Amino acid sequence: MRAARVTAPHRGDVRCFTVGAPRARLASVKSEHLPLLNSVSAPAVHPDGSRAVVSVTRPDFNADAYVGQLWTVPLGPNPADPNPTGPNPADPNAADGDAKDQDPMDQGRRPRRLTRGFRDTAPDFSPDGRILGFLRAAAGGKPQLYVVEATGGEPQPLTDAPLGVSSFAWSPDSRAVVFGARNPEEGRYGSVDGVGAGSEDARLITDFQYRMNGTGYTADKPLQLFLVEVPQLDAEPRVAPTGRALKALGAAPADSAEQAASPLPAARQLTTGGADHNGASFSADGGTIYFTAALHEGRDSDLASGIYAVPTAGGEPQAVMPANTGRQTVSAVRQSADGQWLFFLAQDLGASGRDFVARNTALYAMPAAGGDATVLSDVETVDLSGGSRIELRGAAGALVLNNARGTVELHEFGATGGHSVHMEGNRVVTGAAEGGGALVVSFSDASTAGDVAVLGGGQLRRVTDFSAPLRSVAGITEPQELTLPSADGYPVHGWLVRPAGPGPHPVLLNIHGGPFAQFNVALFDEAQVYAGAGYAVLMCNPRGSAGYGQDHGRSIKERMGTVDMQDVLAFLDGAVAKFEELDAGNVGIMGGSYGGYLTAWTISHDHRFRAAIVERGFLDPVSFTGSSDIGWFFGDEYTGTSAEVVAAQSPMARVQHVRTPSLVIHSEEDLRCPVEQGQRYFTALKQLGVETGFLVFPGENHELSRSGTPHHRKQRFDEILKWWARYLPTAGNPGTRP
């Protein structure tokens, strides 16, 4: 059946928070504004639908870390209030200070800070609505599971996991929580006093899959599942014994002595397998815990994973897989509220179990009692966000997110049929939940890095404005959507972010990573900083990108650097021809990861660019095979296995054709595109006499530009602008061209 489409109002309709007379033009976005980028988690909605709780996190230069707290957001409308967002949500003192002068009833209608931890994230109400669970990390510490009464009070810790807690889920009766935590092998990761990382025993590696970017070694600390009962929060606090009481415990059995000495409730380990156990959730009756994992024979040589179930009371996990789906990567599972169905998100992997290239993630449903699965979404055209949590709605409905042409939509599917699009248009939905009939989303768009809205009656009502602090000091440039023809007539979709002033403006062609990813309409700090410095920024989603169907994504399989390069260059040509203020004679090119690949590949073919920035690039498929965490399969699937075919797609194999001055940026702990890729490319350029530099960030991994330390993120921006000032100076970023 055809999907019912409920379209949110245009972006102009939600900008209802700007009131008063026009202001003078604000300064442009700069690297020092990073702490004003407030990101918002998926919402937790109270079961009565009265309020939502989100975590709001931001980079902090003083701590050189990400800090944030939980905010409670009332969901009821107040038409008489011209400023429903209340005090500045980015100012740590605004809510408390301003509240003193507010009417108490008015305070109840405004978002307010709920916790004051260093970094509080992942809020989730218990099903009965009495308790709020969340993760809290102290400065320099690992995230631990905490609970607090929903009406307020002092948060109480439930865990002290040595490597932290990654996620958790409530039991239906609100009495227990299942959580995931990495379980370190004895003698590693500080589990033995005095044995640091450099003193640990040697590792004997026998598997392909032994490391992961951002995590490091994985086989010696698999992600396991644990169950902990939630204590009565109004009970007498547990106190660790000292003195005579502690001595008396020495005669008790070791386990009971340790438990009595700990102020934390005992957690019971549910899984022991040698692989990661992800995305745990309870069955509707609470008797079973479902999760995803790769526990099958031969798991080291494929990308397959499946659904498993373990009794809440304990026992061996059992595979729960339909017979009609073939080899898949299953990234999320959830039982329907009525207990009749299992929803799961999965990608097909072909007969080899490794053909992951541009495979759309689809939503499936199968009877909870067993049987064949039915695919609910169109695998060819709908690309659901794999790994994101499946939210339940009604007795047998599921809410999921869909990547679509530079946006992320909110879709609902019924287990037995029915499909609705609840939110589409120029926004990126980052999370959704329902409670008490209130459907709530967190989202970003061109004007905000993250906010909360209520959906209903085909309308979107925004109830926060967490990016107001940024907009109060810096002007945000809205991207202009473009669709321009490639050389073969294929439509290339993207955006232009123009700087202020009449021009002519130097142009930066920015290429995204992936390649099966997409630029989107959300507020993008990079485009804003570069436009603020006087550059016209072009961003497009060439063939190979996500969000435009599987054929679009798979068109570069064993053809990297063909139609994708054609598309980005055609987008550049079309834009400079269309907009006379763009300076076609002063153009730079840049990109990270796959974007670094396509940048390096393009400058070996096209010499129009004044300079280039090649960041964390996939630059040599041959050495990548042995050095990357995904090298054992990625290159074979994307570039093929024939040495001749691989060389025909390798930037290193064409480096002798490069004449463009190129800055190479890499992070020392990048396991996805390892630093050797940048080292070898930089060295080759230098040997060839090409103007180059190698910017290396210690302590950072592949995610530097997105979640690196705030100091390094700012330094990265500053160094990038220095490079452009040298070769593409502007009035806002002056320099002396060599």
C-alpha positions as CSV (number, residue, x, y, z in Angstrom):
1,M,0.0,0.0,0.0
2,R,1.1,3.5,-0.6
3,A,2.6,5.3,2.4
4,A,0.6,8.1,4.0
5,R,2.7,11.2,4.1
6,V,2.5,13.7,6.9
7,T,4.7,16.6,6.0
8,A,6.1,18.9,8.7
9,P,5.8,22.7,8.0
10,H,8.6,24.4,6.1
11,R,11.6,25.5,8.0
12,G,10.3,29.0,8.1
13,D,7.3,27.9,10.1
14,V,9.5,26.7,13.0
15,R,11.6,29.8,13.3
16,C,9.0,31.2,15.7
17,F,11.6,32.1,18.4
18,T,13.1,35.2,16.7
19,V,11.1,38.2,17.9
20,G,11.7,41.9,18.0
21,A,13.4,44.4,15.7
22,P,16.0,43.3,13.1
23,R,19.6,43.2,14.5
24,A,22.8,44.3,13.0
25,R,24.6,41.7,11.0
26,L,26.4,39.2,13.2
27,A,29.9,37.9,13.0
28,S,30.5,34.7,11.0
29,V,30.9,31.3,12.5
30,K,34.5,30.7,13.7
31,S,36.4,27.8,15.2
32,E,36.1,29.4,18.6
33,H,32.3,28.9,18.4
34,L,32.6,25.1,18.8
35,P,31.4,25.2,22.4
36,L,28.1,26.7,21.2
37,L,27.4,23.5,19.1
38,N,24.9,21.9,21.4
39,S,24.0,18.4,20.3
40,V,20.8,16.7,21.5
41,S,20.2,13.0,22.2
42,A,17.2,11.0,21.2
43,P,14.3,11.9,23.5
44,A,13.0,9.9,26.4
45,V,9.3,10.6,26.8
46,H,7.6,10.1,30.1
47,P,4.8,7.5,29.9
48,D,2.2,10.1,30.6
49,G,3.3,12.2,27.7
50,S,3.8,15.4,29.8
51,R,7.5,15.8,29.2
52,A,10.6,14.6,27.5
53,V,14.2,14.4,28.7
54,V,17.2,14.7,26.5
55,S,20.9,15.0,27.0
56,V,22.5,18.2,25.7
57,T,26.3,17.9,25.1
58,R,28.8,20.3,23.8
59,P,32.6,20.7,23.3
60,D,34.3,22.5,26.2
61,F,37.7,24.2,25.7
62,N,38.4,24.4,29.5
63,A,37.9,20.7,30.1
64,D,39.1,19.8,26.6
65,A,36.3,17.3,26.6
66,Y,32.6,17.0,25.9
67,V,30.4,18.1,28.8
68,G,26.6,18.0,29.2
69,Q,23.6,17.4,31.3
70,L,20.1,16.1,31.1
71,W,17.3,18.6,30.3
72,T,13.6,18.1,31.0
73,V,11.4,19.5,28.3
74,P,7.6,20.1,29.0
75,L,5.6,19.1,26.0
76,G,2.3,20.9,26.6
77,P,1.7,24.0,24.4
78,N,1.5,27.5,25.8
79,P,0.2,29.8,23.0
80,A,0.5,32.9,25.2
81,D,4.3,32.4,25.6
82,P,6.1,34.2,22.8
83,N,9.4,32.5,23.8
84,P,8.6,28.9,24.6
85,T,12.3,28.0,24.8
86,G,12.9,29.9,28.0
87,P,16.4,30.8,29.2
88,N,19.6,30.3,27.2
89,P,20.0,26.5,27.3
90,A,23.7,26.7,26.6
91,D,24.5,28.9,29.6
92,P,25.3,26.7,32.7
93,N,23.9,29.4,35.0
94,A,21.0,30.8,32.9
95,A,18.3,28.3,34.0
96,D,19.0,28.6,37.7
97,G,19.6,32.3,37.7
98,D,16.7,33.3,35.5
99,A,14.3,31.0,37.3
100,K,14.4,33.2,40.4
101,D,12.6,35.9,38.6
102,Q,10.1,33.7,36.8
103,D,6.5,32.8,37.7
104,P,6.6,29.3,39.2
105,M,3.9,28.2,36.7
106,D,6.0,29.7,33.9
107,Q,9.0,27.7,35.0
108,G,7.1,24.5,34.6
109,R,6.6,25.3,30.9
110,R,10.2,25.9,30.0
111,P,13.0,23.4,29.4
112,R,15.3,23.3,32.4
113,R,18.5,21.5,33.3
114,L,17.7,18.4,35.3
115,T,21.2,17.1,36.2
116,R,24.6,18.7,36.8
117,G,27.1,15.9,36.1
118,F,30.2,16.4,34.0
119,R,28.7,14.4,31.1
120,D,25.2,12.9,31.5
121,T,23.8,11.1,28.4
122,A,21.3,8.5,27.2
123,P,18.3,9.2,29.3
124,D,15.5,6.6,29.5
125,F,12.4,6.5,31.7
126,S,11.4,3.3,33.4
127,P,8.2,1.9,31.9
128,D,6.2,2.9,35.1
129,G,7.6,6.4,34.8
130,R,8.9,6.5,38.3
131,I,12.7,6.4,37.6
132,L,15.0,8.0,35.0
133,G,18.0,6.0,34.0
134,F,21.0,7.5,32.3
135,L,24.8,7.3,31.8
136,R,27.2,9.6,33.7
137,A,30.9,10.0,33.1
138,A,33.1,12.0,35.5
139,A,35.9,14.1,34.1
140,G,38.4,11.6,32.7
141,G,36.2,8.7,33.7
142,K,34.1,6.0,32.0
143,P,30.3,6.3,31.7
144,Q,28.4,4.4,34.4
145,L,24.7,3.6,34.8
146,Y,22.8,5.9,37.2
147,V,19.2,6.2,38.2
148,V,17.2,9.1,39.7
149,E,13.6,9.5,40.8
150,A,11.7,11.0,37.9
151,T,10.4,13.7,40.2
152,G,14.0,14.7,41.1
153,G,16.6,13.9,43.7
154,E,20.1,12.7,43.9
155,P,21.2,10.3,41.2
156,Q,22.5,6.9,42.4
157,P,25.1,4.8,40.6
158,L,24.3,1.2,39.7
159,T,27.6,0.2,38.1
160,D,31.3,0.6,38.3
161,A,32.3,-1.2,35.1
162,P,36.1,-0.8,34.6
163,L,35.7,0.1,30.9
164,G,32.3,1.8,31.2
165,V,28.7,1.0,30.2
166,S,27.8,1.4,26.5
167,S,24.0,1.1,26.7
168,F,21.1,-0.1,28.8
169,A,17.4,-1.0,28.6
170,W,14.6,-1.3,31.2
171,S,12.7,-4.5,32.0
172,P,8.9,-4.1,31.5
173,D,8.2,-4.2,35.2
174,S,10.8,-1.4,35.8
175,R,12.6,-3.6,38.4
176,A,15.8,-4.4,36.4
177,V,18.1,-3.1,33.7
178,V,20.2,-4.9,31.2
179,F,23.3,-3.2,30.2
180,G,26.3,-3.7,27.9
181,A,29.9,-3.3,29.1
182,R,33.3,-4.4,27.8
183,N,34.7,-7.1,30.0
184,P,38.6,-6.8,30.1
185,E,40.8,-9.8,30.1
186,E,42.7,-10.3,33.3
187,G,46.0,-8.4,33.2
188,R,44.9,-5.9,30.7
189,Y,43.4,-2.4,30.7
190,G,44.3,-1.7,34.3
191,S,42.7,-4.8,35.7
192,V,45.9,-5.5,37.6
193,D,47.5,-2.7,39.6
194,G,50.9,-1.6,38.3
195,V,50.4,-3.3,34.9
196,G,50.0,-0.5,32.4
197,A,49.4,-0.7,28.6
198,G,53.1,-0.9,27.9
199,S,53.6,-3.7,30.4
200,E,50.8,-6.0,29.3
201,D,51.5,-9.5,27.9
202,A,52.0,-9.8,24.1
203,R,49.0,-10.5,22.0
204,L,48.9,-13.4,19.6
205,I,46.6,-12.4,16.8
206,T,44.9,-15.2,14.7
207,D,41.7,-13.5,13.5
208,F,41.0,-10.8,10.8
209,Q,38.7,-9.0,13.2
210,Y,40.8,-8.0,16.1
211,R,40.7,-4.2,16.2
212,M,38.1,-1.4,15.8
213,N,38.6,2.3,15.3
214,G,37.9,4.2,18.5
215,T,38.0,1.0,20.5
216,G,41.4,-0.6,19.8
217,Y,41.8,-4.3,20.4
218,T,38.5,-6.0,20.8
219,A,39.1,-9.8,21.3
220,D,40.5,-9.2,24.8
221,K,37.5,-7.0,25.9
222,P,34.3,-8.3,24.2
223,L,31.1,-6.4,24.9
224,Q,29.1,-8.5,27.3
225,L,25.5,-8.2,28.8
226,F,24.8,-7.8,32.5
227,L,21.6,-7.6,34.5
228,V,21.2,-5.5,37.6
229,E,18.2,-5.0,39.8
230,V,17.2,-1.5,40.6
231,P,17.1,-0.8,44.4
232,Q,14.5,1.2,46.1
233,L,15.6,4.8,45.6
234,D,14.1,6.0,48.9
235,A,15.7,3.2,50.9
236,E,18.6,3.7,53.3
237,P,21.8,4.3,51.4
238,R,24.2,1.4,51.4
239,V,27.4,2.3,53.2
240,A,30.7,0.5,52.7
241,P,31.9,-1.1,56.0
242,T,35.1,0.0,57.7
243,G,37.2,-1.0,60.7
244,R,35.9,-4.0,62.7
245,A,33.0,-4.5,60.2
246,L,35.4,-4.7,57.3
247,K,37.7,-7.1,59.2
248,A,34.7,-9.3,60.0
249,L,33.9,-9.6,56.3
250,G,37.3,-11.1,55.8
251,A,36.0,-14.4,57.2
252,A,33.0,-14.4,54.9
253,P,33.0,-16.1,51.5
254,A,34.8,-13.9,49.0
255,D,31.8,-13.1,46.8
256,S,29.5,-12.2,49.7
257,A,32.2,-10.1,51.3
258,E,32.9,-8.2,48.2
259,Q,29.1,-7.6,47.7
260,A,28.6,-6.4,51.2
261,A,31.6,-4.0,51.0
262,S,30.2,-2.4,47.8
263,P,27.6,0.3,47.9
264,L,26.5,-0.8,44.4
265,P,23.9,-3.6,43.7
266,A,25.4,-6.8,42.3
267,A,25.3,-7.2,38.5
268,R,24.8,-10.7,37.0
269,Q,26.6,-11.5,33.8
270,L,24.4,-12.9,31.1
271,T,26.8,-13.6,28.2
272,T,30.3,-14.9,27.9
273,G,30.9,-15.3,24.2
274,G,34.0,-14.1,22.5
275,A,32.2,-11.5,20.4
276,D,30.4,-8.2,21.0
277,H,26.8,-8.5,22.2
278,N,24.9,-5.4,21.1
279,G,21.6,-3.7,21.4
280,A,20.0,-5.6,24.2
281,S,16.3,-5.3,25.0
282,F,13.6,-7.2,26.9
283,S,10.7,-9.2,25.5
284,A,7.3,-7.8,26.3
285,D,6.8,-10.3,29.1
286,G,10.3,-9.6,30.6
287,G,11.3,-13.3,30.4
288,T,13.8,-13.0,27.5
289,I,16.5,-10.6,26.5
290,Y,17.2,-10.1,22.7
291,F,20.4,-8.9,21.3
292,T,22.5,-9.0,18.1
293,A,25.9,-10.7,17.8
294,A,28.1,-12.7,15.5
295,L,28.4,-16.0,17.3
296,H,28.2,-18.4,14.3
297,E,30.8,-20.7,13.0
298,G,33.2,-18.9,10.6
299,R,32.3,-15.5,11.9
300,D,35.8,-14.2,11.4
301,S,35.6,-14.5,7.6
302,D,32.3,-12.8,7.0
303,L,30.3,-9.8,8.1
304,A,27.2,-11.6,9.2
305,S,25.5,-11.2,12.5
306,G,22.1,-12.4,13.8
307,I,19.5,-12.2,16.5
308,Y,20.0,-14.1,19.8
309,A,17.8,-14.6,22.9
310,V,18.9,-15.4,26.4
311,P,16.6,-16.1,29.3
312,T,16.5,-13.3,31.8
313,A,16.9,-15.9,34.6
314,G,20.1,-17.0,32.8
315,G,21.2,-19.7,30.3
316,E,22.8,-20.1,27.0
317,P,22.0,-17.7,24.2
318,Q,19.9,-19.2,21.3
319,A,19.9,-18.0,17.7
320,V,16.6,-16.6,16.6
321,M,16.8,-16.3,12.8
322,P,14.3,-16.8,10.1
323,A,15.2,-19.3,7.4
324,N,14.2,-17.1,4.4
325,T,16.5,-14.1,4.8
326,G,20.0,-15.4,3.7
327,R,23.2,-14.0,5.1
328,Q,22.7,-10.6,6.7
329,T,24.2,-8.1,9.1
330,V,21.5,-7.6,11.8
331,S,22.1,-4.3,13.6
332,A,19.0,-3.9,15.9
333,V,16.2,-6.0,17.2
334,R,13.1,-5.3,19.3
335,Q,10.0,-7.2,20.2
336,S,6.7,-5.5,19.6
337,A,4.7,-4.2,22.5
338,D,2.1,-6.9,22.2
339,G,4.8,-9.6,22.2
340,Q,3.7,-11.1,18.9
341,W,6.5,-9.9,16.6
342,L,10.2,-9.3,16.4
343,F,11.3,-6.3,14.4
344,F,14.8,-6.2,13.2
345,L,17.1,-4.0,11.0
346,A,19.3,-5.8,8.6
347,Q,21.5,-5.5,5.4
348,D,21.8,-8.3,2.9
349,L,25.4,-9.5,2.3
350,G,25.0,-11.7,-0.8
351,A,26.2,-15.3,-1.0
352,S,29.7,-14.4,0.2
353,G,28.5,-12.9,3.4
354,R,30.9,-9.9,2.7
355,D,29.2,-8.0,-0.1
356,F,28.3,-5.0,2.0
357,V,28.8,-2.3,-0.7
358,A,25.9,0.2,-0.7
359,R,23.4,-2.3,0.8
360,N,20.4,-0.5,2.1
361,T,19.3,-1.4,5.6
362,A,15.7,-2.7,5.7
363,L,13.2,-3.3,8.5
364,Y,11.9,-6.8,8.9
365,A,9.2,-8.4,11.1
366,M,8.9,-12.1,12.0
367,P,6.6,-13.9,14.4
368,A,8.1,-13.9,17.9
369,A,7.3,-17.6,18.1
370,G,9.4,-18.3,15.0
371,G,8.8,-18.4,11.3
372,D,9.7,-16.5,8.1
373,A,10.5,-12.8,8.1
374,T,8.7,-10.2,6.0
375,V,10.6,-7.2,4.7
376,L,8.5,-4.1,5.5
377,S,10.6,-1.4,3.7
378,D,11.6,-1.2,0.1
379,V,15.2,-2.4,0.0
380,E,16.0,-0.7,-3.3
381,T,14.8,2.8,-2.4
382,V,14.6,3.1,1.4
383,D,17.8,3.2,3.4
384,L,17.1,3.0,7.1
385,S,19.6,4.0,9.7
386,G,21.3,0.8,10.6
387,G,22.2,0.3,14.3
388,S,19.8,3.0,15.5
389,R,17.3,1.8,18.2
390,I,13.9,0.6,16.9
391,E,11.3,2.5,18.9
392,L,7.9,1.0,19.4
393,R,4.5,2.6,18.8
394,G,1.2,1.0,19.6
395,A,0.8,-2.7,19.9
396,A,2.7,-3.7,16.8
397,G,4.3,-0.6,15.2
398,A,7.9,0.4,14.9
399,L,9.5,3.8,14.4
400,V,12.7,4.0,12.3
401,L,14.8,6.6,10.5
402,N,15.4,6.8,6.8
403,N,18.2,8.4,4.9
404,A,16.7,10.3,1.9
405,R,18.3,12.8,-0.4
406,G,20.3,14.7,2.2
407,T,17.6,14.4,4.9
408,V,16.7,11.8,7.5
409,E,13.0,11.0,7.8
410,L,10.9,9.4,10.5
411,H,8.9,6.4,9.3
412,E,6.5,4.1,11.0
413,F,5.8,0.5,9.9
414,G,3.2,-2.0,11.2
415,A,4.2,-5.6,11.6
416,T,1.3,-6.8,9.5
417,G,1.2,-3.8,7.1
418,G,0.8,-0.1,7.0
419,H,3.5,2.6,6.5
420,S,3.5,6.3,7.4
421,V,6.1,9.0,7.0
422,H,5.7,11.2,10.1
423,M,8.5,13.7,9.4
424,E,10.2,14.6,6.1
425,G,11.5,17.7,4.4
426,N,14.7,19.7,5.0
427,R,15.5,18.2,8.4
428,V,17.6,15.4,9.9
429,V,15.8,13.4,12.5
430,T,18.2,12.0,15.1
431,G,15.8,10.2,17.4
432,A,12.2,9.6,18.2
433,A,10.0,8.2,21.0
434,E,6.4,8.1,22.0
435,G,4.8,8.3,25.4
436,G,1.2,9.0,26.5
437,G,0.2,9.7,22.9
438,A,3.0,12.3,22.4
439,L,5.3,11.6,19.5
440,V,8.5,13.5,20.1
441,V,11.6,13.8,17.9
442,S,15.1,15.2,18.2
443,F,16.3,16.8,15.0
444,S,18.7,19.2,13.3
445,D,18.3,21.5,10.3
446,A,20.1,24.4,8.7
447,S,19.5,26.6,11.8
448,T,20.1,24.2,14.7
449,A,22.6,21.6,15.7
450,G,19.9,19.9,17.7
451,D,16.4,20.5,19.1
452,V,13.3,18.8,20.2
453,A,9.8,18.9,18.6
454,V,6.4,17.4,19.0
455,L,4.6,15.9,16.0
456,G,0.9,15.8,15.7
457,G,-1.9,16.6,13.3
458,G,0.6,16.8,10.4
459,Q,2.4,19.6,12.2
460,L,5.8,20.0,13.9
461,R,5.9,22.1,17.1
462,R,9.4,22.9,18.2
463,V,9.7,23.1,22.0
464,T,13.4,23.9,22.4
465,D,16.0,26.2,20.9
466,F,19.4,24.9,22.0
467,S,21.2,26.7,19.1
468,A,20.0,30.1,20.1
469,P,23.4,30.9,21.8
470,L,25.2,30.2,18.5
471,R,22.8,32.3,16.5
472,S,23.0,35.1,19.0
473,V,26.7,35.7,18.3
474,A,27.2,34.3,14.8
475,G,25.3,34.5,11.6
476,I,24.4,31.1,10.2
477,T,24.5,30.8,6.4
478,E,21.7,28.7,5.0
479,P,22.7,26.3,2.2
480,Q,21.1,26.6,-1.2
481,E,19.9,23.3,-2.7
482,L,21.1,22.5,-6.2
483,T,20.6,19.7,-8.7
484,L,23.0,19.9,-11.6
485,P,23.6,17.5,-14.5
486,S,26.7,15.3,-14.7
487,A,28.5,14.8,-18.0
488,D,26.2,11.9,-18.9
489,G,23.1,13.8,-17.8
490,Y,22.8,12.1,-14.4
491,P,21.4,14.5,-11.8
492,V,23.8,15.4,-9.1
493,H,22.2,16.7,-5.9
494,G,23.9,19.0,-3.4
495,W,24.2,22.4,-1.8
496,L,26.0,25.7,-2.1
497,V,26.9,27.6,1.1
498,R,27.7,31.2,0.0
499,P,29.7,33.7,2.0
500,A,28.4,37.2,2.6
501,G,29.2,39.9,0.0
502,P,29.0,40.2,-3.8
503,G,32.1,38.2,-4.7
504,P,34.1,37.0,-6.5
505,H,34.4,34.2,-3.9
506,P,37.1,31.5,-4.0
507,V,35.4,28.0,-4.1
508,L,36.0,25.0,-2.0
509,L,34.7,21.7,-3.4
510,N,34.1,19.5,-0.2
511,I,33.7,15.8,-0.7
512,H,32.1,13.6,2.0
513,G,33.4,10.3,3.4
514,G,31.8,6.9,3.2
515,P,31.5,6.5,0.3
516,F,28.0,5.1,1.2
517,A,27.1,8.2,3.3
518,Q,25.6,11.6,2.5
519,F,25.9,15.3,3.0
520,N,22.7,16.5,4.6
521,V,20.8,19.6,5.4
522,A,21.8,19.8,9.1
523,L,23.9,22.6,10.4
524,F,27.4,21.7,9.3
525,D,30.1,23.4,11.3
526,E,32.7,22.9,8.5
527,A,30.7,24.6,5.8
528,Q,29.8,27.4,8.2
529,V,33.4,28.1,9.2
530,Y,34.7,28.1,5.7
531,A,31.8,30.3,4.4
532,G,32.5,32.6,7.3
533,A,36.1,32.9,6.2
534,G,34.9,34.0,2.7
535,Y,34.7,30.8,0.7
536,A,31.9,29.5,-1.3
537,V,31.5,25.8,-0.2
538,L,30.1,23.2,-2.6
539,M,28.9,19.9,-1.3
540,C,27.2,17.1,-3.3
541,N,26.2,13.5,-3.1
542,P,27.8,11.8,-6.2
543,R,27.1,8.3,-7.3
544,G,28.3,6.0,-4.5
545,S,26.5,8.0,-1.9
546,A,23.7,6.9,0.4
547,G,20.1,8.2,0.4
548,Y,19.4,7.9,-3.3
549,G,18.7,4.2,-3.7
550,Q,20.9,1.1,-4.0
551,D,21.7,1.5,-7.7
552,H,23.1,5.0,-7.0
553,G,25.3,3.6,-4.1
554,R,26.5,0.5,-5.9
555,S,27.4,2.3,-9.1
556,I,31.1,2.6,-8.0
557,K,31.6,-1.0,-6.9
558,E,34.9,-1.9,-8.5
559,R,34.7,1.5,-10.3
560,M,35.9,4.0,-7.7
561,G,37.1,7.2,-9.2
562,T,34.9,7.0,-12.3
563,V,31.4,8.4,-12.2
564,D,31.9,9.7,-8.7
565,M,34.7,12.0,-9.9
566,Q,32.7,12.9,-12.9
567,D,29.8,13.9,-10.7
568,V,31.7,16.1,-8.3
569,L,33.5,17.9,-11.1
570,A,30.2,18.4,-13.0
571,F,28.7,19.8,-9.9
572,L,31.6,22.2,-9.6
573,D,31.4,23.2,-13.2
574,G,27.6,23.7,-13.1
575,A,27.7,25.8,-10.0
576,V,30.5,28.2,-11.2
577,A,28.6,28.6,-14.5
578,K,25.3,29.3,-12.7
579,F,26.5,31.7,-10.1
580,E,28.8,34.5,-11.4
581,E,30.0,35.5,-7.9
582,L,31.8,32.1,-7.7
583,D,35.4,32.5,-8.9
584,A,36.1,29.6,-11.3
585,G,39.8,30.6,-11.4
586,N,40.3,30.2,-7.6
587,V,39.1,26.7,-6.6
588,G,40.3,24.3,-3.9
589,I,39.3,20.7,-3.2
590,M,39.1,18.8,0.1
591,G,37.7,15.8,1.7
592,G,38.1,13.2,4.4
593,S,38.2,9.4,4.4
594,Y,36.6,8.4,1.1
595,G,36.5,12.2,0.5
596,G,40.3,12.1,1.0
597,Y,40.5,9.3,-1.6
598,L,38.4,11.2,-4.2
599,T,40.4,14.4,-3.5
600,A,43.7,12.6,-4.1
601,W,42.3,10.8,-7.1
602,T,40.9,14.0,-8.7
603,I,44.1,16.1,-8.4
604,S,45.9,13.3,-10.2
605,H,43.6,13.9,-13.2
606,D,42.5,17.5,-13.0
607,H,45.0,20.4,-12.4
608,R,42.6,23.4,-12.1
609,F,42.8,23.5,-8.2
610,R,45.0,26.0,-6.5
611,A,45.4,23.6,-3.5
612,A,44.0,20.5,-1.9
613,I,43.5,19.0,1.5
614,V,43.6,15.2,1.7
615,E,42.4,14.1,5.1
616,R,42.4,10.6,6.7
617,G,42.3,9.2,3.2
618,F,41.9,5.7,1.7
619,L,44.9,6.2,-0.5
620,D,46.5,2.9,-1.2
621,P,44.2,-0.1,-1.3
622,V,47.1,-2.5,-1.2
623,S,48.7,-1.5,2.1
624,F,45.2,-0.7,3.5
625,T,44.4,-4.4,3.4
626,G,46.8,-5.2,6.2
627,S,46.8,-2.0,8.2
628,S,43.1,-1.0,8.5
629,D,40.5,-2.5,10.9
630,I,38.3,-3.1,7.9
631,G,41.1,-3.7,5.4
632,W,40.6,-7.5,5.2
633,F,37.3,-7.0,3.3
634,F,36.8,-3.3,2.3
635,G,39.2,-3.1,-0.6
636,D,38.2,-6.4,-2.1
637,E,34.5,-5.4,-2.1
638,Y,35.0,-1.8,-3.3
639,T,38.0,-2.0,-5.7
640,G,38.1,-5.7,-6.5
641,T,40.8,-8.3,-6.2
642,S,42.6,-8.1,-9.5
643,A,45.9,-6.2,-9.1
644,E,45.4,-4.4,-12.4
645,V,41.9,-3.3,-11.5
646,V,42.9,-2.2,-8.0
647,A,45.8,-0.1,-9.4
648,A,43.4,1.5,-11.8
649,Q,41.5,2.9,-8.8
650,S,44.5,3.7,-6.5
651,P,45.6,7.3,-5.8
652,M,49.0,6.1,-4.8
653,A,49.4,4.4,-8.3
654,R,48.8,7.9,-9.9
655,V,50.6,10.1,-7.4
656,Q,53.2,10.9,-10.0
657,H,50.6,12.9,-11.9
658,V,49.8,15.3,-8.9
659,R,50.9,18.9,-9.2
660,T,48.5,20.5,-6.8
661,P,49.9,21.8,-3.5
662,S,48.4,19.3,-0.9
663,L,48.0,19.4,2.8
664,V,47.8,15.8,4.2
665,I,45.9,15.5,7.5
666,H,45.9,12.4,9.7
667,S,45.4,11.1,13.2
668,E,47.9,8.9,14.9
669,E,45.3,6.5,16.3
670,D,43.2,6.2,13.2
671,L,42.6,2.5,12.7
672,R,40.1,3.0,9.9
673,C,42.3,4.8,7.4
674,P,45.6,4.2,9.3
675,V,48.3,7.0,9.5
676,E,50.6,5.0,7.1
677,Q,48.2,6.0,4.3
678,G,48.9,9.6,4.9
679,Q,52.6,9.1,5.6
680,R,53.2,7.3,2.4
681,Y,51.2,9.8,0.3
682,F,52.9,12.8,1.9
683,T,56.4,11.2,1.4
684,A,55.6,10.5,-2.3
685,L,54.4,14.1,-2.9
686,K,57.6,15.4,-1.2
687,Q,59.8,13.1,-3.3
688,L,58.1,14.4,-6.4
689,G,58.7,18.1,-5.4
690,V,55.0,18.9,-4.9
691,E,54.3,21.5,-2.2
692,T,52.9,19.6,0.7
693,G,52.6,19.4,4.5
694,F,51.7,16.6,6.9
695,L,49.5,17.6,9.8
696,V,49.3,14.8,12.4
697,F,47.1,14.8,15.5
698,P,48.2,12.7,18.5
699,G,45.7,10.8,20.5
700,E,43.0,11.1,17.9
701,N,41.3,8.5,15.6
702,H,39.2,8.5,12.5
703,E,36.5,10.7,14.1
704,L,38.7,13.7,14.8
705,S,36.6,16.2,12.8
706,R,33.4,15.0,14.5
707,S,34.3,14.0,18.1
708,G,38.0,14.7,18.6
709,T,39.0,16.7,21.6
710,P,37.8,20.3,21.4
711,H,41.3,21.7,21.3
712,H,42.3,19.5,18.4
713,R,39.0,20.2,16.5
714,K,39.7,24.0,16.8
715,Q,43.4,23.5,15.9
716,R,42.3,21.5,12.8
717,F,40.0,24.3,11.7
718,D,42.7,26.9,12.2
719,E,45.4,24.9,10.3
720,I,43.0,24.3,7.4
721,L,42.2,28.0,7.2
722,K,46.0,28.8,7.2
723,W,46.4,26.4,4.3
724,W,43.7,28.1,2.3
725,A,45.0,31.6,3.3
726,R,48.2,30.6,1.7
727,Y,46.8,29.5,-1.7
728,L,43.3,31.0,-1.7
729,P,43.4,34.2,0.4
730,T,40.2,36.1,1.1
731,A,39.4,39.3,2.9
732,G,38.2,37.2,5.9
733,N,41.2,34.8,5.7
734,P,44.1,36.9,4.4
735,G,47.4,35.5,3.4
736,T,50.2,35.7,0.9
737,R,49.9,33.4,-2.1
738,P,53.3,31.8,-2.9
